[in-house]
Amino acid sequence: MRKWNTPGGVIFDSFNYIILIAFALCTVLPFIYIIAGSFSTDQELQTRAFFLIPKTFSLDAYKYIFSNGALIKSIGVSIYITVVGTIVNLFFTMTMAYPLSRKTLWGRNRILGLVIFSMLFSGGMIPTYMVVKDLGLLNSYWSLMLPGAISAFNLIIVKNFFQELPQELEDAAKIDGCNEIGILWRIYLPLSKPIIATFALFYAVGHWNDFMGPLLYINDPQKWPLQVILRQVVELSQAATVSDTNRLDPNFVTPPAQTVKMATIAVGTIPILIVYPFLQKYFTKGVLLGSVKS
């Protein structure tokens, strides 16, 4: 337990707690409002400015969303793209960062210069689309994984992390007969679990939330991931709300457009939030704690 020894320390810590609590509330309360709004009705959203618990509990928004059979399939597509895409990202990032961390690599500075150049000046949307098209990747999930397989920023961080690992570990591994692949697989990667977990989460969130990529490269609606399908659901709910033709049908039930929007945000966000607790421990764990005693 922390001991407050001086009045200044008490004031400083109290100020920090107030700022952190205020920041946490500003972050969490809007999301709770979105969840509560998704379980309410459009009438309640119009009459109450802000609430955390709905007065009228309704599942109409979720019933409307999941009435679209393509949504369930799109969730599986998003999970596939997220899992496979993250594995591809980590494989290429680690296998490129390791040789670049060796100062004896021929042409190392030139390669690093090209990496930094690509980080500062990207090709843009149209050149990237033309490359994907010429490679025959349109309508393929690889079009969502390969163009961004390596993030230059993440690559440089991982490369610097590898450089900071003690040279004694590599020397000991070479004495035991390890080659470069063995050193990477048996020494560097086990010591890199925190940074692997961190970038795995970054890459996974990027793949899960990717909207423009599937919109540009995937023309087959059967292959659309969750984000694109959710966008279609929102547009259909708005179109059905304003359509006079539908209102003439006595069996037609107007979809709750506002709650549908909130429900789509919840459906698109909650799955990736579930992953975070399994990786959170690596964010606070010491990188080299107990690995080297020399």
C-alpha atoms as one frame of an Amber mdcrd trajectory, in Angstrom:
protein
   0.000   0.000   0.000   1.274   3.432  -0.877   2.266   5.661   2.037   1.548
   9.390   1.831   4.391  10.937   3.806   3.935  14.601   2.972   0.958  16.947
   2.394   2.301  17.675  -1.070   2.319  13.966  -1.854  -1.291  13.630  -0.699
  -2.377  16.538  -2.903  -0.418  15.237  -5.881  -1.805  11.698  -5.607  -5.350
  12.961  -5.008  -5.114  15.168  -8.093  -3.888  12.205 -10.139  -6.756  10.016
  -8.935  -9.316  12.696  -9.803  -7.884  13.153 -13.303  -7.729   9.409 -13.941
 -11.263   8.809 -12.639 -12.603  11.680 -14.787 -10.771  10.318 -17.827 -12.097
   6.798 -17.168 -15.679   8.085 -16.848 -15.375  10.063 -20.091 -14.204   6.884
 -21.796 -16.594   4.344 -20.289 -19.881   6.257 -19.914 -20.481   6.856 -23.664
 -19.973   3.167 -24.355 -22.376   2.196 -21.545 -24.890   4.650 -23.030 -24.510
   2.943 -26.413 -25.156  -0.473 -24.847 -28.157   0.808 -22.867 -29.532   2.606
 -25.919 -29.311  -0.558 -27.997 -31.683  -2.254 -25.524 -34.153   0.637 -25.409
 -36.694   1.989 -27.894 -36.447   4.843 -30.369 -39.093   6.746 -28.409 -37.009
   6.587 -25.232 -33.907   7.759 -27.089 -35.822  10.777 -28.360 -37.255  11.712
 -24.949 -34.223  11.068 -22.709 -30.960  12.873 -23.408 -28.727  10.458 -21.517
 -29.319   7.290 -19.520 -27.382   4.240 -18.410 -30.367   1.951 -17.739 -33.305
   1.881 -20.196 -36.814   2.219 -18.781 -38.256   0.072 -21.555 -36.187  -3.014
 -22.271 -36.378  -4.012 -25.942 -34.535  -6.491 -28.134 -36.084  -5.223 -31.368
 -32.791  -3.779 -32.629 -30.907  -7.056 -32.130 -33.804  -9.058 -33.591 -33.688
  -6.863 -36.692 -29.896  -7.145 -37.010 -29.765 -10.905 -36.585 -32.772 -11.413
 -38.867 -30.250 -10.904 -41.655 -28.748 -14.351 -42.237 -25.624 -12.864 -43.763
 -24.641 -11.352 -40.403 -23.798 -14.688 -38.788 -21.640 -15.653 -41.765 -19.938
 -12.252 -41.741 -18.946 -12.749 -38.096 -17.163 -15.964 -39.090 -15.494 -14.137
 -41.988 -14.290 -11.372 -39.675 -12.936 -13.892 -37.168 -11.081 -15.710 -39.973
  -9.585 -12.493 -41.358  -8.622 -11.299 -37.873  -6.963 -14.544 -36.775  -5.160
 -15.391 -40.031  -4.301 -11.751 -40.744  -2.782 -11.271 -37.289  -0.685 -14.433
 -37.672   0.544 -13.177 -41.058   1.362  -9.763 -39.567   3.317 -11.219 -36.653
   5.187 -13.719 -38.837   6.434 -11.133 -41.317   7.100  -8.495 -38.657   9.178
 -10.808 -36.451  11.083 -12.486 -39.262  12.020  -9.114 -40.780  12.766  -7.369
 -37.473  15.203 -10.072 -36.361  17.724  -9.769 -39.239  17.414  -5.975 -39.185
  18.398  -6.021 -35.514  21.765  -7.603 -36.466  24.290  -4.853 -37.058  26.331
  -7.224 -39.235  23.540  -7.549 -41.850  24.733  -6.369 -45.291  22.717  -3.375
 -46.529  20.979  -2.971 -43.172  20.969   0.837 -43.188  19.633   1.006 -46.752
  16.794  -1.394 -45.937  15.950   0.605 -42.819  15.956   3.756 -44.924  13.412
   2.207 -47.309  11.276   1.120 -44.358  11.272   4.638 -42.911  10.555   6.108
 -46.373   7.489   3.866 -46.712   6.339   5.012 -43.292   6.519   8.690 -44.268
   5.294   8.434 -47.879   2.671   5.827 -48.698   1.529   4.927 -52.214  -2.087
   5.879 -51.634  -5.377   4.195 -52.330  -5.326   3.993 -56.139  -1.754   2.626
 -56.550  -2.438   0.075 -53.819  -5.657  -0.981 -55.553  -3.817  -1.372 -58.868
  -1.149  -3.534 -57.220  -3.791  -5.724 -55.580  -5.650  -6.025 -58.899  -2.532
  -6.874 -60.939  -1.604  -9.550 -58.398  -5.023 -11.139 -58.866  -6.000 -10.685
 -55.237  -9.371  -9.015 -55.812 -12.218 -10.906 -54.138  -9.624 -12.775 -52.083
  -9.094 -12.438 -48.344  -5.366 -12.157 -49.019  -6.071  -8.680 -50.407  -6.899
  -7.683 -46.821  -3.839  -9.330 -45.276  -0.826  -9.051 -47.583  -0.760  -5.303
 -48.512  -0.472  -4.365 -44.840   1.390  -7.454 -43.682   4.163  -5.349 -42.126
   3.593  -2.078 -40.337   6.772   0.002 -40.645   6.203   1.619 -37.260   5.679
  -1.720 -35.496   8.653  -3.208 -37.343  11.011  -0.524 -36.052   9.772  -0.963
 -32.463  10.250  -4.740 -32.604  13.680  -4.294 -34.223  14.760  -1.956 -31.428
  13.406  -4.392 -28.848  15.481  -7.238 -30.319  18.571  -5.004 -30.297  18.203
  -4.399 -26.563  18.246  -8.094 -25.701  21.562  -9.080 -24.063  24.272 -10.338
 -26.398  25.160 -13.000 -23.786  21.924 -14.873 -24.551  22.820 -15.146 -28.240
  26.404 -16.176 -27.471  25.210 -18.882 -25.087  22.760 -20.169 -27.707  25.493
 -20.335 -30.369  27.733 -22.277 -27.984  24.859 -24.754 -27.551  24.689 -25.149
 -31.342  21.719 -22.929 -32.259  21.602 -21.389 -35.722  19.879 -18.070 -36.466
  16.410 -19.644 -36.769  16.958 -21.503 -33.501  18.040 -18.296 -31.749  14.944
 -16.486 -32.994  12.551 -19.337 -32.158  14.034 -20.566 -28.871  15.552 -17.399
 -27.371  14.129 -14.185 -28.808  10.458 -15.087 -29.294   9.921 -16.533 -25.754
  11.413 -13.333 -24.325   9.198 -11.255 -26.590   5.789 -12.420 -25.336   4.750
  -8.976 -24.020   5.577  -7.183 -27.263   4.080 -10.008 -29.368   0.850  -9.843
 -27.343   0.736  -6.067 -27.644   1.185  -5.976 -31.410  -1.107  -8.981 -31.848
  -3.848  -6.916 -30.244  -3.034  -3.872 -32.399  -3.061  -5.936 -35.598  -6.236
  -7.818 -34.550  -8.124  -4.602 -33.802  -7.034  -3.229 -37.178  -8.295  -6.289
 -39.055 -11.549  -6.472 -37.069 -12.394  -2.797 -37.663 -11.232  -2.712 -41.290
 -14.021  -1.286 -43.456 -12.383   0.382 -46.449 -10.302  -2.667 -47.407 -13.257
  -5.051 -47.887 -15.251  -2.256 -49.531 -12.516  -1.754 -52.153 -11.224  -5.270
 -52.730 -14.164  -7.614 -51.984 -16.950  -7.416 -54.572 -18.704 -10.649 -53.622
 -21.342  -9.942 -50.905 -20.943 -13.531 -49.689 -17.375 -12.678 -48.619 -18.104
  -9.407 -46.848 -16.897  -9.184 -43.232 -18.951  -7.932 -40.302 -18.223  -4.211
 -40.640 -19.528  -4.023 -44.206 -22.634  -6.077 -43.382 -23.392  -3.856 -40.383
 -23.191  -0.828 -42.645 -25.678  -2.484 -45.004 -28.013  -3.251 -42.081 -27.985
   0.385 -40.945 -28.674   1.631 -44.476 -31.544  -0.854 -44.914 -33.088   0.169
 -41.587 -33.007   3.840 -42.597 -34.399   3.081 -46.044 -37.210   0.984 -44.538
 -38.034   3.776 -42.088 -38.533   6.400 -44.775 -40.084   4.180 -47.442 -43.745
   5.031 -48.082 -44.248   1.742 -49.926 -43.408  -0.278 -46.804 -45.755   1.796
 -44.667 -48.678   0.767 -46.907 -48.067  -2.877 -45.945 -50.155  -3.686 -42.821
 -47.695  -6.424 -41.779 -44.673  -4.167 -42.036 -42.982  -3.255 -38.750 -40.802
  -0.153 -38.862 -37.279  -1.048 -37.653 -35.939   1.096 -34.796 -33.340   3.040
 -36.771 -31.564   4.739 -33.832 -31.342   1.633 -31.653 -30.187  -0.349 -34.675
 -27.234   2.023 -35.012 -26.317   1.518 -31.361 -26.765  -2.241 -31.604 -24.445
  -2.371 -34.621 -21.779  -0.510 -32.645 -22.170  -2.989 -29.781 -22.030  -6.018
 -32.086 -18.936  -4.655 -33.830 -17.105  -3.706 -30.631 -17.829  -6.294 -27.950
 -16.114  -9.293 -29.634 -12.747  -7.523 -29.835 -13.126  -6.277 -26.250 -13.443
  -9.879 -25.081  -9.910 -10.567 -26.341  -8.312  -7.755 -24.336  -8.422  -9.350
 -20.808  -6.453 -12.343 -22.112  -3.628 -10.063 -23.321  -3.785  -7.356 -20.647
  -1.354  -9.111 -18.295   1.437  -8.872 -20.888   1.111  -5.086 -21.045   2.128
  -4.675 -17.418   4.562  -7.568 -17.161   8.295  -6.821 -17.202   9.891  -7.602
 -20.539  13.152  -9.035 -19.247  12.157  -9.747 -15.649  14.321 -12.603 -14.413
  15.727 -13.527 -17.820  19.286 -12.311 -17.247  21.146 -12.179 -13.963  24.506
 -10.997 -15.264
